Amino acid sequence: MRTKIIKVGNSKGLILNKTILEKYEIGKEVNIRLEEDHLVIEPMNNPRADWDRQFKDAKPTGEEEPLIPDVFEDEDLLEW
């Protein structure tokens, strides 16, 4: 599909026709990322839609490391 780049204020944009918006369920936001020499446009309908299921399915393995240490390197361990 070929489309023209249009001026939008001080920026530029492109128009996606209704068929594309409906087919790919594109709402108010998209994620655009650069891959080598092209852009990938992905719909962002509900980015957290599946989080509740994923959290329920996540089970600790006992091999997790804490993200924040209990004691920082520069912390004084002496009693006050």
Phi, psi and omega in degrees: 000133179251134178218157181266149173276132183243158177278131177230096185063234178270001183248188175227155181210181175224158182253129174259129183287166185302323180299315179294316180301317180287315183300318183260010178050050179273122180261233185274343183228150172227158173255126179245127177226151181264126176235111182051259185244023179212164178261144174243125179251121181240140177293147178236060184296306180211086188299339182252017187302325187256004185298319183300318178293319181295322177294320179294322181284339182288124180238132179296141180259351183087356181255008182289143175255144179295145178284329179238128181292155177294326181228133178273154184303322184269007182278134180280122184268359181285147177291150180273000000 
